[in-house]
Amino acid sequence: MKHEKNNVLYGLKKITHFSEGLASLISGTYVLSLAVSKRNIALRIALGIAGGYLILRSGSKLHSGSFTEDTF
């Protein structure tokens, strides 16, 4: 019973990380598209840094939420 509960919680953790990574990737892409469209150079730099951070963060979240078989 306890092993089944751990498997369910582990699966939920993986799904949460994957969905968080996907949301971060989409928002980072949107922020970078805003950075390209603005004329103010300071705003472009700030949005570019924020978008880059979100995209890099999404990579680690998507990797940690991948559905590979791990051993405990």
Predicted model as a PDB file, atoms N, CA, C, CB and O in Angstrom, pLDDT in the B-factor column:
MODEL        1                                                                  
ATOM      1  N   MET A   1       0.826  -1.193   0.000  1.00 68.00           N  
ATOM      2  CA  MET A   1       0.000   0.000   0.000  1.00 68.00           C  
ATOM      3  C   MET A   1       0.867   1.252   0.000  1.00 68.00           C  
ATOM      4  CB  MET A   1      -0.938   0.000   1.206  1.00 68.00           C  
ATOM      5  O   MET A   1       0.605   2.193  -0.750  1.00 68.00           O  
ATOM      6  N   LYS A   2       1.887   1.266   0.830  1.00 70.00           N  
ATOM      7  CA  LYS A   2       2.750   2.447   0.920  1.00 70.00           C  
ATOM      8  C   LYS A   2       3.527   2.639  -0.376  1.00 70.00           C  
ATOM      9  CB  LYS A   2       3.723   2.321   2.109  1.00 70.00           C  
ATOM     10  O   LYS A   2       3.757   3.770  -0.803  1.00 70.00           O  
ATOM     11  N   HIS A   3       3.930   1.539  -1.002  1.00 75.00           N  
ATOM     12  CA  HIS A   3       4.676   1.617  -2.253  1.00 75.00           C  
ATOM     13  C   HIS A   3       3.808   2.222  -3.362  1.00 75.00           C  
ATOM     14  CB  HIS A   3       5.178   0.219  -2.667  1.00 75.00           C  
ATOM     15  O   HIS A   3       4.292   3.015  -4.169  1.00 75.00           O  
ATOM     16  N   GLU A   4       2.514   1.842  -3.399  1.00 76.00           N  
ATOM     17  CA  GLU A   4       1.589   2.396  -4.384  1.00 76.00           C  
ATOM     18  C   GLU A   4       1.401   3.889  -4.169  1.00 76.00           C  
ATOM     19  CB  GLU A   4       0.241   1.680  -4.315  1.00 76.00           C  
ATOM     20  O   GLU A   4       1.325   4.655  -5.131  1.00 76.00           O  
ATOM     21  N   LYS A   5       1.326   4.301  -2.917  1.00 74.00           N  
ATOM     22  CA  LYS A   5       1.156   5.722  -2.607  1.00 74.00           C  
ATOM     23  C   LYS A   5       2.386   6.506  -3.042  1.00 74.00           C  
ATOM     24  CB  LYS A   5       0.896   5.927  -1.100  1.00 74.00           C  
ATOM     25  O   LYS A   5       2.259   7.612  -3.567  1.00 74.00           O  
ATOM     26  N   ASN A   6       3.580   5.947  -2.829  1.00 79.00           N  
ATOM     27  CA  ASN A   6       4.803   6.620  -3.258  1.00 79.00           C  
ATOM     28  C   ASN A   6       4.862   6.737  -4.771  1.00 79.00           C  
ATOM     29  CB  ASN A   6       6.029   5.875  -2.745  1.00 79.00           C  
ATOM     30  O   ASN A   6       5.317   7.754  -5.295  1.00 79.00           O  
ATOM     31  N   ASN A   7       4.401   5.697  -5.491  1.00 83.00           N  
ATOM     32  CA  ASN A   7       4.395   5.756  -6.948  1.00 83.00           C  
ATOM     33  C   ASN A   7       3.448   6.836  -7.457  1.00 83.00           C  
ATOM     34  CB  ASN A   7       4.003   4.404  -7.529  1.00 83.00           C  
ATOM     35  O   ASN A   7       3.770   7.547  -8.409  1.00 83.00           O  
ATOM     36  N   VAL A   8       2.290   6.961  -6.830  1.00 84.00           N  
ATOM     37  CA  VAL A   8       1.327   7.988  -7.232  1.00 84.00           C  
ATOM     38  C   VAL A   8       1.898   9.376  -6.968  1.00 84.00           C  
ATOM     39  CB  VAL A   8      -0.013   7.806  -6.481  1.00 84.00           C  
ATOM     40  O   VAL A   8       1.805  10.258  -7.821  1.00 84.00           O  
ATOM     41  N   LEU A   9       2.481   9.573  -5.807  1.00 85.00           N  
ATOM     42  CA  LEU A   9       3.059  10.878  -5.479  1.00 85.00           C  
ATOM     43  C   LEU A   9       4.234  11.208  -6.399  1.00 85.00           C  
ATOM     44  CB  LEU A   9       3.516  10.907  -4.013  1.00 85.00           C  
ATOM     45  O   LEU A   9       4.402  12.359  -6.803  1.00 85.00           O  
ATOM     46  N   TYR A  10       5.041  10.209  -6.730  1.00 85.00           N  
ATOM     47  CA  TYR A  10       6.170  10.408  -7.639  1.00 85.00           C  
ATOM     48  C   TYR A  10       5.668  10.791  -9.032  1.00 85.00           C  
ATOM     49  CB  TYR A  10       7.041   9.132  -7.712  1.00 85.00           C  
ATOM     50  O   TYR A  10       6.240  11.664  -9.684  1.00 85.00           O  
ATOM     51  N   GLY A  11       4.603  10.138  -9.483  1.00 84.00           N  
ATOM     52  CA  GLY A  11       4.010  10.465 -10.773  1.00 84.00           C  
ATOM     53  C   GLY A  11       3.434  11.874 -10.798  1.00 84.00           C  
ATOM     54  O   GLY A  11       3.599  12.598 -11.780  1.00 84.00           O  
ATOM     55  N   LEU A  12       2.762  12.262  -9.724  1.00 88.00           N  
ATOM     56  CA  LEU A  12       2.210  13.614  -9.646  1.00 88.00           C  
ATOM     57  C   LEU A  12       3.315  14.665  -9.639  1.00 88.00           C  
ATOM     58  CB  LEU A  12       1.341  13.761  -8.397  1.00 88.00           C  
ATOM     59  O   LEU A  12       3.169  15.740 -10.222  1.00 88.00           O  
ATOM     60  N   LYS A  13       4.425  14.340  -8.970  1.00 87.00           N  
ATOM     61  CA  LYS A  13       5.557  15.269  -8.939  1.00 87.00           C  
ATOM     62  C   LYS A  13       6.130  15.453 -10.344  1.00 87.00           C  
ATOM     63  CB  LYS A  13       6.655  14.759  -7.973  1.00 87.00           C  
ATOM     64  O   LYS A  13       6.458  16.574 -10.735  1.00 87.00           O  
ATOM     65  N   LYS A  14       6.252  14.371 -11.099  1.00 87.00           N  
ATOM     66  CA  LYS A  14       6.778  14.448 -12.454  1.00 87.00           C  
ATOM     67  C   LYS A  14       5.845  15.248 -13.358  1.00 87.00           C  
ATOM     68  CB  LYS A  14       6.990  13.045 -13.023  1.00 87.00           C  
ATOM     69  O   LYS A  14       6.300  16.067 -14.157  1.00 87.00           O  
ATOM     70  N   ILE A  15       4.549  15.013 -13.233  1.00 88.00           N  
ATOM     71  CA  ILE A  15       3.581  15.743 -14.052  1.00 88.00           C  
ATOM     72  C   ILE A  15       3.604  17.224 -13.714  1.00 88.00           C  
ATOM     73  CB  ILE A  15       2.168  15.177 -13.854  1.00 88.00           C  
ATOM     74  O   ILE A  15       3.508  18.063 -14.610  1.00 88.00           O  
ATOM     75  N   THR A  16       3.730  17.556 -12.437  1.00 89.00           N  
ATOM     76  CA  THR A  16       3.788  18.957 -12.012  1.00 89.00           C  
ATOM     77  C   THR A  16       5.012  19.652 -12.577  1.00 89.00           C  
ATOM     78  CB  THR A  16       3.792  19.054 -10.490  1.00 89.00           C  
ATOM     79  O   THR A  16       4.916  20.774 -13.075  1.00 89.00           O  
ATOM     80  N   HIS A  17       6.173  18.992 -12.502  1.00 88.00           N  
ATOM     81  CA  HIS A  17       7.384  19.584 -13.047  1.00 88.00           C  
ATOM     82  C   HIS A  17       7.279  19.768 -14.563  1.00 88.00           C  
ATOM     83  CB  HIS A  17       8.593  18.718 -12.703  1.00 88.00           C  
ATOM     84  O   HIS A  17       7.714  20.789 -15.097  1.00 88.00           O  
ATOM     85  N   PHE A  18       6.710  18.794 -15.246  1.00 89.00           N  
ATOM     86  CA  PHE A  18       6.573  18.887 -16.696  1.00 89.00           C  
ATOM     87  C   PHE A  18       5.649  20.031 -17.087  1.00 89.00           C  
ATOM     88  CB  PHE A  18       6.048  17.572 -17.267  1.00 89.00           C  
ATOM     89  O   PHE A  18       5.974  20.803 -17.990  1.00 89.00           O  
ATOM     90  N   SER A  19       4.505  20.154 -16.423  1.00 90.00           N  
ATOM     91  CA  SER A  19       3.562  21.228 -16.764  1.00 90.00           C  
ATOM     92  C   SER A  19       4.131  22.598 -16.401  1.00 90.00           C  
ATOM     93  CB  SER A  19       2.219  21.011 -16.044  1.00 90.00           C  
ATOM     94  O   SER A  19       3.889  23.576 -17.108  1.00 90.00           O  
ATOM     95  N   GLU A  20       4.882  22.673 -15.308  1.00 90.00           N  
ATOM     96  CA  GLU A  20       5.516  23.943 -14.945  1.00 90.00           C  
ATOM     97  C   GLU A  20       6.581  24.331 -15.970  1.00 90.00           C  
ATOM     98  CB  GLU A  20       6.141  23.850 -13.540  1.00 90.00           C  
ATOM     99  O   GLU A  20       6.718  25.506 -16.308  1.00 90.00           O  
ATOM    100  N   GLY A  21       7.321  23.364 -16.455  1.00 90.00           N  
ATOM    101  CA  GLY A  21       8.323  23.626 -17.483  1.00 90.00           C  
ATOM    102  C   GLY A  21       7.706  24.074 -18.784  1.00 90.00           C  
ATOM    103  O   GLY A  21       8.225  24.975 -19.443  1.00 90.00           O  
ATOM    104  N   LEU A  22       6.604  23.456 -19.165  1.00 92.00           N  
ATOM    105  CA  LEU A  22       5.921  23.838 -20.392  1.00 92.00           C  
ATOM    106  C   LEU A  22       5.356  25.254 -20.294  1.00 92.00           C  
ATOM    107  CB  LEU A  22       4.803  22.847 -20.704  1.00 92.00           C  
ATOM    108  O   LEU A  22       5.453  26.030 -21.244  1.00 92.00           O  
ATOM    109  N   ALA A  23       4.771  25.588 -19.153  1.00 93.00           N  
ATOM    110  CA  ALA A  23       4.248  26.940 -18.948  1.00 93.00           C  
ATOM    111  C   ALA A  23       5.373  27.962 -18.957  1.00 93.00           C  
ATOM    112  CB  ALA A  23       3.471  27.024 -17.628  1.00 93.00           C  
ATOM    113  O   ALA A  23       5.204  29.060 -19.488  1.00 93.00           O  
ATOM    114  N   SER A  24       6.510  27.622 -18.382  1.00 93.00           N  
ATOM    115  CA  SER A  24       7.651  28.526 -18.367  1.00 93.00           C  
ATOM    116  C   SER A  24       8.204  28.734 -19.773  1.00 93.00           C  
ATOM    117  CB  SER A  24       8.742  27.987 -17.445  1.00 93.00           C  
ATOM    118  O   SER A  24       8.617  29.841 -20.117  1.00 93.00           O  
ATOM    119  N   LEU A  25       8.216  27.685 -20.582  1.00 93.00           N  
ATOM    120  CA  LEU A  25       8.685  27.800 -21.956  1.00 93.00           C  
ATOM    121  C   LEU A  25       7.782  28.708 -22.774  1.00 93.00           C  
ATOM    122  CB  LEU A  25       8.768  26.427 -22.603  1.00 93.00           C  
ATOM    123  O   LEU A  25       8.265  29.542 -23.539  1.00 93.00           O  
ATOM    124  N   ILE A  26       6.485  28.552 -22.618  1.00 95.00           N  
ATOM    125  CA  ILE A  26       5.535  29.386 -23.361  1.00 95.00           C  
ATOM    126  C   ILE A  26       5.639  30.843 -22.921  1.00 95.00           C  
ATOM    127  CB  ILE A  26       4.093  28.873 -23.163  1.00 95.00           C  
ATOM    128  O   ILE A  26       5.653  31.740 -23.764  1.00 95.00           O  
ATOM    129  N   SER A  27       5.711  31.091 -21.622  1.00 95.00           N  
ATOM    130  CA  SER A  27       5.799  32.473 -21.151  1.00 95.00           C  
ATOM    131  C   SER A  27       7.140  33.100 -21.525  1.00 95.00           C  
ATOM    132  CB  SER A  27       5.598  32.532 -19.632  1.00 95.00           C  
ATOM    133  O   SER A  27       7.192  34.290 -21.838  1.00 95.00           O  
ATOM    134  N   GLY A  28       8.217  32.332 -21.501  1.00 94.00           N  
ATOM    135  CA  GLY A  28       9.516  32.862 -21.910  1.00 94.00           C  
ATOM    136  C   GLY A  28       9.542  33.240 -23.372  1.00 94.00           C  
ATOM    137  O   GLY A  28      10.124  34.257 -23.748  1.00 94.00           O  
ATOM    138  N   THR A  29       8.912  32.421 -24.203  1.00 94.00           N  
ATOM    139  CA  THR A  29       8.822  32.731 -25.624  1.00 94.00           C  
ATOM    140  C   THR A  29       8.012  33.999 -25.852  1.00 94.00           C  
ATOM    141  CB  THR A  29       8.200  31.564 -26.387  1.00 94.00           C  
ATOM    142  O   THR A  29       8.371  34.821 -26.695  1.00 94.00           O  
ATOM    143  N   TYR A  30       6.938  34.159 -25.118  1.00 95.00           N  
ATOM    144  CA  TYR A  30       6.111  35.365 -25.236  1.00 95.00           C  
ATOM    145  C   TYR A  30       6.891  36.608 -24.805  1.00 95.00           C  
ATOM    146  CB  TYR A  30       4.833  35.223 -24.389  1.00 95.00           C  
ATOM    147  O   TYR A  30       6.830  37.640 -25.474  1.00 95.00           O  
ATOM    148  N   VAL A  31       7.613  36.516 -23.705  1.00 94.00           N  
ATOM    149  CA  VAL A  31       8.379  37.665 -23.217  1.00 94.00           C  
ATOM    150  C   VAL A  31       9.482  38.032 -24.214  1.00 94.00           C  
ATOM    151  CB  VAL A  31       8.989  37.361 -21.826  1.00 94.00           C  
ATOM    152  O   VAL A  31       9.748  39.214 -24.432  1.00 94.00           O  
ATOM    153  N   LEU A  32      10.118  37.038 -24.813  1.00 93.00           N  
ATOM    154  CA  LEU A  32      11.132  37.338 -25.825  1.00 93.00           C  
ATOM    155  C   LEU A  32      10.521  37.987 -27.066  1.00 93.00           C  
ATOM    156  CB  LEU A  32      11.871  36.064 -26.220  1.00 93.00           C  
ATOM    157  O   LEU A  32      11.142  38.849 -27.687  1.00 93.00           O  
ATOM    158  N   SER A  33       9.317  37.579 -27.424  1.00 94.00           N  
ATOM    159  CA  SER A  33       8.660  38.227 -28.567  1.00 94.00           C  
ATOM    160  C   SER A  33       8.321  39.683 -28.242  1.00 94.00           C  
ATOM    161  CB  SER A  33       7.377  37.459 -28.961  1.00 94.00           C  
ATOM    162  O   SER A  33       8.366  40.543 -29.123  1.00 94.00           O  
ATOM    163  N   LEU A  34       7.983  39.960 -26.983  1.00 93.00           N  
ATOM    164  CA  LEU A  34       7.764  41.351 -26.578  1.00 93.00           C  
ATOM    165  C   LEU A  34       9.059  42.150 -26.645  1.00 93.00           C  
ATOM    166  CB  LEU A  34       7.181  41.411 -25.160  1.00 93.00           C  
ATOM    167  O   LEU A  34       9.051  43.322 -27.022  1.00 93.00           O  
ATOM    168  N   ALA A  35      10.168  41.520 -26.282  1.00 92.00           N  
ATOM    169  CA  ALA A  35      11.459  42.212 -26.303  1.00 92.00           C  
ATOM    170  C   ALA A  35      11.840  42.617 -27.714  1.00 92.00           C  
ATOM    171  CB  ALA A  35      12.551  41.329 -25.704  1.00 92.00           C  
ATOM    172  O   ALA A  35      12.451  43.667 -27.911  1.00 92.00           O  
ATOM    173  N   VAL A  36      11.494  41.813 -28.683  1.00 91.00           N  
ATOM    174  CA  VAL A  36      11.833  42.124 -30.073  1.00 91.00           C  
ATOM    175  C   VAL A  36      10.985  43.279 -30.585  1.00 91.00           C  
ATOM    176  CB  VAL A  36      11.642  40.889 -30.968  1.00 91.00           C  
ATOM    177  O   VAL A  36      11.454  44.075 -31.398  1.00 91.00           O  
ATOM    178  N   SER A  37       9.747  43.382 -30.123  1.00 92.00           N  
ATOM    179  CA  SER A  37       8.832  44.380 -30.675  1.00 92.00           C  
ATOM    180  C   SER A  37       8.971  45.768 -30.042  1.00 92.00           C  
ATOM    181  CB  SER A  37       7.423  43.904 -30.510  1.00 92.00           C  
ATOM    182  O   SER A  37       8.456  46.734 -30.606  1.00 92.00           O  
ATOM    183  N   LYS A  38       9.633  45.906 -28.915  1.00 88.00           N  
ATOM    184  CA  LYS A  38       9.746  47.209 -28.241  1.00 88.00           C  
ATOM    185  C   LYS A  38      10.886  48.035 -28.822  1.00 88.00           C  
ATOM    186  CB  LYS A  38       9.960  47.016 -26.732  1.00 88.00           C  
ATOM    187  O   LYS A  38      11.866  47.487 -29.326  1.00 88.00           O  
ATOM    188  N   ARG A  39      10.752  49.347 -28.750  1.00 89.00           N  
ATOM    189  CA  ARG A  39      11.790  50.247 -29.269  1.00 89.00           C  
ATOM    190  C   ARG A  39      12.772  50.712 -28.196  1.00 89.00           C  
ATOM    191  CB  ARG A  39      11.145  51.453 -29.909  1.00 89.00           C  
ATOM    192  O   ARG A  39      13.922  51.026 -28.506  1.00 89.00           O  
ATOM    193  N   ASN A  40      12.337  50.759 -26.958  1.00 94.00           N  
ATOM    194  CA  ASN A  40      13.190  51.219 -25.869  1.00 94.00           C  
ATOM    195  C   ASN A  40      14.264  50.164 -25.584  1.00 94.00           C  
ATOM    196  CB  ASN A  40      12.349  51.511 -24.593  1.00 94.00           C  
ATOM    197  O   ASN A  40      13.942  49.009 -25.305  1.00 94.00           O  
ATOM    198  N   ILE A  41      15.544  50.563 -25.655  1.00 94.00           N  
ATOM    199  CA  ILE A  41      16.641  49.604 -25.529  1.00 94.00           C  
ATOM    200  C   ILE A  41      16.720  49.014 -24.123  1.00 94.00           C  
ATOM    201  CB  ILE A  41      17.964  50.270 -25.884  1.00 94.00           C  
ATOM    202  O   ILE A  41      17.033  47.834 -23.970  1.00 94.00           O  
ATOM    203  N   ALA A  42      16.443  49.813 -23.100  1.00 94.00           N  
ATOM    204  CA  ALA A  42      16.491  49.294 -21.728  1.00 94.00           C  
ATOM    205  C   ALA A  42      15.394  48.252 -21.509  1.00 94.00           C  
ATOM    206  CB  ALA A  42      16.344  50.445 -20.706  1.00 94.00           C  
ATOM    207  O   ALA A  42      15.613  47.232 -20.857  1.00 94.00           O  
ATOM    208  N   LEU A  43      14.229  48.520 -22.056  1.00 93.00           N  
ATOM    209  CA  LEU A  43      13.125  47.568 -21.949  1.00 93.00           C  
ATOM    210  C   LEU A  43      13.421  46.290 -22.725  1.00 93.00           C  
ATOM    211  CB  LEU A  43      11.827  48.199 -22.456  1.00 93.00           C  
ATOM    212  O   LEU A  43      13.069  45.195 -22.285  1.00 93.00           O  
ATOM    213  N   ARG A  44      14.064  46.431 -23.874  1.00 93.00           N  
ATOM    214  CA  ARG A  44      14.438  45.258 -24.663  1.00 93.00           C  
ATOM    215  C   ARG A  44      15.422  44.371 -23.901  1.00 93.00           C  
ATOM    216  CB  ARG A  44      15.047  45.689 -26.002  1.00 93.00           C  
ATOM    217  O   ARG A  44      15.305  43.146 -23.909  1.00 93.00           O  
ATOM    218  N   ILE A  45      16.386  45.004 -23.247  1.00 94.00           N  
ATOM    219  CA  ILE A  45      17.378  44.246 -22.493  1.00 94.00           C  
ATOM    220  C   ILE A  45      16.721  43.537 -21.309  1.00 94.00           C  
ATOM    221  CB  ILE A  45      18.509  45.171 -22.005  1.00 94.00           C  
ATOM    222  O   ILE A  45      16.972  42.357 -21.066  1.00 94.00           O  
ATOM    223  N   ALA A  46      15.879  44.265 -20.575  1.00 94.00           N  
ATOM    224  CA  ALA A  46      15.216  43.675 -19.405  1.00 94.00           C  
ATOM    225  C   ALA A  46      14.303  42.510 -19.809  1.00 94.00           C  
ATOM    226  CB  ALA A  46      14.400  44.749 -18.658  1.00 94.00           C  
ATOM    227  O   ALA A  46      14.308  41.461 -19.166  1.00 94.00           O  
ATOM    228  N   LEU A  47      13.532  42.700 -20.863  1.00 94.00           N  
ATOM    229  CA  LEU A  47      12.647  41.626 -21.319  1.00 94.00           C  
ATOM    230  C   LEU A  47      13.440  40.454 -21.888  1.00 94.00           C  
ATOM    231  CB  LEU A  47      11.672  42.154 -22.371  1.00 94.00           C  
ATOM    232  O   LEU A  47      13.040  39.300 -21.734  1.00 94.00           O  
ATOM    233  N   GLY A  48      14.551  40.742 -22.538  1.00 93.00           N  
ATOM    234  CA  GLY A  48      15.392  39.673 -23.061  1.00 93.00           C  
ATOM    235  C   GLY A  48      15.991  38.822 -21.955  1.00 93.00           C  
ATOM    236  O   GLY A  48      16.037  37.597 -22.061  1.00 93.00           O  
ATOM    237  N   ILE A  49      16.447  39.469 -20.904  1.00 95.00           N  
ATOM    238  CA  ILE A  49      17.000  38.729 -19.758  1.00 95.00           C  
ATOM    239  C   ILE A  49      15.911  37.894 -19.085  1.00 95.00           C  
ATOM    240  CB  ILE A  49      17.635  39.705 -18.732  1.00 95.00           C  
ATOM    241  O   ILE A  49      16.131  36.729 -18.756  1.00 95.00           O  
ATOM    242  N   ALA A  50      14.739  38.493 -18.884  1.00 94.00           N  
ATOM    243  CA  ALA A  50      13.639  37.764 -18.240  1.00 94.00           C  
ATOM    244  C   ALA A  50      13.185  36.585 -19.100  1.00 94.00           C  
ATOM    245  CB  ALA A  50      12.451  38.709 -17.972  1.00 94.00           C  
ATOM    246  O   ALA A  50      12.948  35.494 -18.581  1.00 94.00           O  
ATOM    247  N   GLY A  51      13.065  36.796 -20.397  1.00 93.00           N  
ATOM    248  CA  GLY A  51      12.657  35.715 -21.291  1.00 93.00           C  
ATOM    249  C   GLY A  51      13.690  34.606 -21.349  1.00 93.00           C  
ATOM    250  O   GLY A  51      13.337  33.427 -21.362  1.00 93.00           O  
ATOM    251  N   GLY A  52      14.973  34.974 -21.386  1.00 92.00           N  
ATOM    252  CA  GLY A  52      16.034  33.978 -21.386  1.00 92.00           C  
ATOM    253  C   GLY A  52      16.039  33.159 -20.118  1.00 92.00           C  
ATOM    254  O   GLY A  52      16.240  31.945 -20.158  1.00 92.00           O  
ATOM    255  N   TYR A  53      15.822  33.807 -19.003  1.00 93.00           N  
ATOM    256  CA  TYR A  53      15.754  33.090 -17.723  1.00 93.00           C  
ATOM    257  C   TYR A  53      14.606  32.092 -17.726  1.00 93.00           C  
ATOM    258  CB  TYR A  53      15.590  34.079 -16.554  1.00 93.00           C  
ATOM    259  O   TYR A  53      14.776  30.947 -17.307  1.00 93.00           O  
ATOM    260  N   LEU A  54      13.445  32.516 -18.194  1.00 92.00           N  
ATOM    261  CA  LEU A  54      12.290  31.616 -18.206  1.00 92.00           C  
ATOM    262  C   LEU A  54      12.518  30.414 -19.115  1.00 92.00           C  
ATOM    263  CB  LEU A  54      11.041  32.368 -18.651  1.00 92.00           C  
ATOM    264  O   LEU A  54      12.124  29.296 -18.784  1.00 92.00           O  
ATOM    265  N   ILE A  55      13.149  30.643 -20.251  1.00 92.00           N  
ATOM    266  CA  ILE A  55      13.411  29.534 -21.169  1.00 92.00           C  
ATOM    267  C   ILE A  55      14.446  28.586 -20.580  1.00 92.00           C  
ATOM    268  CB  ILE A  55      13.887  30.060 -22.533  1.00 92.00           C  
ATOM    269  O   ILE A  55      14.293  27.369 -20.681  1.00 92.00           O  
ATOM    270  N   LEU A  56      15.497  29.121 -19.967  1.00 92.00           N  
ATOM    271  CA  LEU A  56      16.484  28.244 -19.338  1.00 92.00           C  
ATOM    272  C   LEU A  56      15.879  27.460 -18.177  1.00 92.00           C  
ATOM    273  CB  LEU A  56      17.677  29.060 -18.848  1.00 92.00           C  
ATOM    274  O   LEU A  56      16.195  26.287 -17.978  1.00 92.00           O  
ATOM    275  N   ARG A  57      15.016  28.111 -17.422  1.00 89.00           N  
ATOM    276  CA  ARG A  57      14.351  27.439 -16.305  1.00 89.00           C  
ATOM    277  C   ARG A  57      13.433  26.336 -16.805  1.00 89.00           C  
ATOM    278  CB  ARG A  57      13.555  28.446 -15.469  1.00 89.00           C  
ATOM    279  O   ARG A  57      13.306  25.287 -16.172  1.00 89.00           O  
ATOM    280  N   SER A  58      12.797  26.574 -17.937  1.00 90.00           N  
ATOM    281  CA  SER A  58      11.895  25.563 -18.478  1.00 90.00           C  
ATOM    282  C   SER A  58      12.655  24.303 -18.878  1.00 90.00           C  
ATOM    283  CB  SER A  58      11.132  26.120 -19.679  1.00 90.00           C  
ATOM    284  O   SER A  58      12.125  23.198 -18.767  1.00 90.00           O  
ATOM    285  N   GLY A  59      13.888  24.461 -19.340  1.00 87.00           N  
ATOM    286  CA  GLY A  59      14.669  23.294 -19.717  1.00 87.00           C  
ATOM    287  C   GLY A  59      14.934  22.378 -18.551  1.00 87.00           C  
ATOM    288  O   GLY A  59      14.824  21.158 -18.679  1.00 87.00           O  
ATOM    289  N   SER A  60      15.282  22.948 -17.414  1.00 84.00           N  
ATOM    290  CA  SER A  60      15.546  22.098 -16.243  1.00 84.00           C  
ATOM    291  C   SER A  60      14.261  21.467 -15.719  1.00 84.00           C  
ATOM    292  CB  SER A  60      16.219  22.913 -15.128  1.00 84.00           C  
ATOM    293  O   SER A  60      14.270  20.324 -15.262  1.00 84.00           O  
ATOM    294  N   LYS A  61      13.156  22.209 -15.785  1.00 82.00           N  
ATOM    295  CA  LYS A  61      11.879  21.663 -15.315  1.00 82.00           C  
ATOM    296  C   LYS A  61      11.376  20.567 -16.250  1.00 82.00           C  
ATOM    297  CB  LYS A  61      10.828  22.779 -15.198  1.00 82.00           C  
ATOM    298  O   LYS A  61      10.855  19.551 -15.790  1.00 82.00           O  
ATOM    299  N   LEU A  62      11.529  20.766 -17.556  1.00 80.00           N  
ATOM    300  CA  LEU A  62      11.093  19.743 -18.495  1.00 80.00           C  
ATOM    301  C   LEU A  62      11.952  18.492 -18.377  1.00 80.00           C  
ATOM    302  CB  LEU A  62      11.136  20.278 -19.922  1.00 80.00           C  
ATOM    303  O   LEU A  62      11.454  17.375 -18.517  1.00 80.00           O  
ATOM    304  N   HIS A  63      13.228  18.679 -18.122  1.00 79.00           N  
ATOM    305  CA  HIS A  63      14.109  17.524 -17.965  1.00 79.00           C  
ATOM    306  C   HIS A  63      13.781  16.746 -16.692  1.00 79.00           C  
ATOM    307  CB  HIS A  63      15.572  17.973 -17.943  1.00 79.00           C  
ATOM    308  O   HIS A  63      13.789  15.515 -16.700  1.00 79.00           O  
ATOM    309  N   SER A  64      13.497  17.447 -15.614  1.00 70.00           N  
ATOM    310  CA  SER A  64      13.192  16.760 -14.358  1.00 70.00           C  
ATOM    311  C   SER A  64      11.817  16.104 -14.408  1.00 70.00           C  
ATOM    312  CB  SER A  64      13.262  17.741 -13.183  1.00 70.00           C  
ATOM    313  O   SER A  64      11.554  15.180 -13.637  1.00 70.00           O  
ATOM    314  N   GLY A  65      10.941  16.553 -15.288  1.00 57.00           N  
ATOM    315  CA  GLY A  65       9.617  15.967 -15.407  1.00 57.00           C  
ATOM    316  C   GLY A  65       9.517  14.952 -16.518  1.00 57.00           C  
ATOM    317  O   GLY A  65       8.421  14.484 -16.826  1.00 57.00           O  
ATOM    318  N   SER A  66      10.645  14.594 -17.137  1.00 60.00           N  
ATOM    319  CA  SER A  66      10.580  13.638 -18.231  1.00 60.00           C  
ATOM    320  C   SER A  66      10.163  12.270 -17.705  1.00 60.00           C  
ATOM    321  CB  SER A  66      11.934  13.549 -18.956  1.00 60.00           C  
ATOM    322  O   SER A  66      10.397  11.934 -16.544  1.00 60.00           O  
ATOM    323  N   PHE A  67       9.561  11.517 -18.556  1.00 57.00           N  
ATOM    324  CA  PHE A  67       8.995  10.241 -18.128  1.00 57.00           C  
ATOM    325  C   PHE A  67       9.932   9.084 -18.424  1.00 57.00           C  
ATOM    326  CB  PHE A  67       7.659  10.005 -18.803  1.00 57.00           C  
ATOM    327  O   PHE A  67       9.562   8.138 -19.119  1.00 57.00           O  
ATOM    328  N   THR A  68      11.139   9.160 -17.898  1.00 57.00           N  
ATOM    329  CA  THR A  68      12.055   8.037 -18.003  1.00 57.00           C  
ATOM    330  C   THR A  68      11.931   7.218 -16.734  1.00 57.00           C  
ATOM    331  CB  THR A  68      13.523   8.512 -18.230  1.00 57.00           C  
ATOM    332  O   THR A  68      11.546   7.729 -15.682  1.00 57.00           O  
ATOM    333  N   GLU A  69      12.256   5.966 -16.843  1.00 56.00           N  
ATOM    334  CA  GLU A  69      12.138   5.079 -15.687  1.00 56.00           C  
ATOM    335  C   GLU A  69      13.358   5.258 -14.794  1.00 56.00           C  
ATOM    336  CB  GLU A  69      11.994   3.595 -16.131  1.00 56.00           C  
ATOM    337  O   GLU A  69      14.474   4.921 -15.187  1.00 56.00           O  
ATOM    338  N   ASP A  70      13.146   5.787 -13.599  1.00 53.00           N  
ATOM    339  CA  ASP A  70      14.221   6.000 -12.639  1.00 53.00           C  
ATOM    340  C   ASP A  70      14.145   4.938 -11.550  1.00 53.00           C  
ATOM    341  CB  ASP A  70      14.144   7.421 -12.027  1.00 53.00           C  
ATOM    342  O   ASP A  70      13.069   4.437 -11.224  1.00 53.00           O  
ATOM    343  N   THR A  71      15.293   4.609 -11.000  1.00 47.00           N  
ATOM    344  CA  THR A  71      15.312   3.674  -9.874  1.00 47.00           C  
ATOM    345  C   THR A  71      15.543   4.453  -8.605  1.00 47.00           C  
ATOM    346  CB  THR A  71      16.401   2.585 -10.054  1.00 47.00           C  
ATOM    347  O   THR A  71      16.239   5.468  -8.612  1.00 47.00           O  
ATOM    348  N   PHE A  72      14.971   3.993  -7.530  1.00 47.00           N  
ATOM    349  CA  PHE A  72      15.121   4.689  -6.255  1.00 47.00           C  
ATOM    350  C   PHE A  72      16.380   4.263  -5.573  1.00 47.00           C  
ATOM    351  CB  PHE A  72      13.932   4.439  -5.353  1.00 47.00           C  
ATOM    352  O   PHE A  72      16.682   4.742  -4.480  1.00 47.00           O  
TER     353      PHE A  72                                                      
ENDMDL                                                                          
END                                                                             
